[in-house]
Amino acid sequence: MKDPSQEPTSRQRRRRVAVATIAAASTMALVLGACGTGTNSADGGIAPGSIPNELEAEETPQAGGKLVIAVPAETNGWNPSINQWAEAGTMVGSSVIEPLVILDKDGNPEMFLAESVTPVEGTDFKEWDVTVKPHIVFHDETPLDAEAVKLSLDATFTTGLTQIAMAPMYNRVEVTGPLSVRVFLQKTWAQYPQALAGAGWMLAPSMINHVNDEGVKDGGVLEPVGTGPFEFQQWRQNDLFRATKFDRYWRKSPTGAQLPYLDEIEFRPIIDDDAKERALGTNDVDVAYATSAQVAERISPDYTTIRDYTSERTFVMLNTGENDTNSPNPFGNVHARRAVAYATDREQIADLVGTGVQITTQGYRPDSKWHVPEDETGYYQYDPAKAKEEIELYKAATGASSLAFTLSGLPSLETTSLMQALQQQWKDSGIEAEIEQVDQVKYISTIALGNFQAAWFRWYGYPDPDANYVYNAFDTAQGPVYINFTQYTTPEMQANLEAGRATNDFATRKAANDKVIREVNENALNIWLFDTPHSLIANSQVRGLNDFRTRPFGNFLPKPYWGDVWVKA
């Protein structure tokens, strides 16, 4: 068998382009939340130089008012199984649609809409009973009952890109009571409750079965109907998403007050972080979700700034596969990948990003129980001389006259300047990189179709490694749509992934996951750069943000906390 670290791992076959494009266009929240592993907390994992996220003092919340929130990207629709929900999508979508389960800062499942999620005894984690809390209704006044739960779980397993990740696990869902279903899986999945944080969104049956004006069943992508604190009213793409208070919302405050406090909530996509800062300064928005450490540092004396600097990694992802679009792709050869890793000065890039920005060469923050000591991960330190040696090994192995490739990324000003800095670093070691900019909505399709060589990416926002299974697995590296974006797979990698999914025993899972970390790094699949400096910046009147202070939000996980937020008059 050929070593896929030495040879192109993707089969150079022609794509079924039409089918693949449709599948990629109907993407999810990048399945169980692509881009993920790590978290920040109020008492640990705080970035050096940043201010701890101290809890708000207790006050009596005031009802009423409107909140306007700037988010860093637009989303292409509001069905999480079909559309592309990145960090911004989950921030907005969670105001209307809620999950069965949420995760605490350590990745442990907490019941939300679900009353319980329990394995059926003697089934080797292949059967699970799911029961939802009583007296919850969707915005169209229909109940969240067993039939609705079954319909939503079936949709997760069988529609959009989620089906690529979930279908191999799926057998069926059966109603077992008024509020309970039994989920039958094809394979052992000991971490199924954790998965329901990203794959357990509950959609009203009227949304799932929605038929548009052309008579096509579209999954309600334009008109979300959920159980959330706010009821959808209006969406103007690239302008605003507006929702109003749902009077029959199921949650109450610890003192028994009916949630939500706000009458209305509005989200506005503002891509540029400097533009968000200006919008805050002119009171056009009340809260800004930013990924700029510089903006957070400049604005924090006058505003409430909540930092989540350790949840997610920013890195360059290398595609080991080749097709008609990205050919010739040098990264099927491990020496090309190692050359770029050696040629990258991560500390210089992190310094450009801003104060308190950290470097982590794996998917897990230093205070995570899944973290491997940095000197044991097998990753490559900055060394231009070794980069040049690897270039020569690449040229000798392939007959290429030079190492050249295209770096794809988003068009924001900050991302562009950082990609240009990388471009210069690589050039100093004799590597030529051309920069290609792609808009946010198209970008994930580009990645999922394998139509890239190197891609600027933000990912690893999940605190439990099970969420990363699909991004390293054999099945999801086969195309024509790739959830294993790098297309790298080996029998050893697959065996370790399966070992981690087969049990809840921490020691067994940790040993298997450590091997996955080391294999990813040894083969230089990711050019690690820095930990993404996520922050929420709010004016001084905004209250009720303690959930964002104590839970990671720089990720693709649900954020169903907007019902607790209020504005002080």
Secondary structure as UniProt FT lines:
FT   TURN            4..6
FT   HELIX           17..25
FT   TURN            31..33
FT   TURN            48..49
FT   STRAND          66..71
FT   TURN            80..82
FT   HELIX           87..93
FT   TURN            94..96
FT   STRAND          98..99
FT   STRAND          101..103
FT   TURN            105..106
FT   STRAND          109..111
FT   STRAND          114..119
FT   TURN            121..122
FT   TURN            124..125
FT   STRAND          127..132
FT   TURN            139..140
FT   HELIX           146..158
FT   TURN            160..161
FT   HELIX           162..166
FT   HELIX           167..169
FT   STRAND          170..177
FT   TURN            178..179
FT   STRAND          180..185
FT   TURN            190..191
FT   HELIX           192..199
FT   STRAND          201..202
FT   HELIX           205..208
FT   TURN            213..214
FT   TURN            219..222
FT   STRAND          230..236
FT   TURN            237..239
FT   STRAND          240..245
FT   TURN            247..248
FT   TURN            254..255
FT   STRAND          264..269
FT   HELIX           273..281
FT   TURN            282..283
FT   STRAND          287..290
FT   HELIX           293..299
FT   TURN            300..302
FT   STRAND          304..308
FT   STRAND          313..318
FT   TURN            324..326
FT   HELIX           330..332
FT   HELIX           334..342
FT   HELIX           346..353
FT   TURN            355..356
FT   TURN            366..367
FT   TURN            369..370
FT   HELIX           374..376
FT   HELIX           384..398
FT   STRAND          403..409
FT   HELIX           413..428
FT   TURN            429..430
FT   STRAND          431..437
FT   HELIX           440..448
FT   TURN            449..450
FT   STRAND          454..459
FT   HELIX           465..471
FT   HELIX           475..477
FT   TURN            485..486
FT   HELIX           491..501
FT   HELIX           506..522
FT   TURN            523..524
FT   STRAND          526..531
FT   STRAND          534..538
FT   TURN            540..541
FT   STRAND          542..543
FT   HELIX           546..550
FT   HELIX           562..564
FT   STRAND          566..567
//
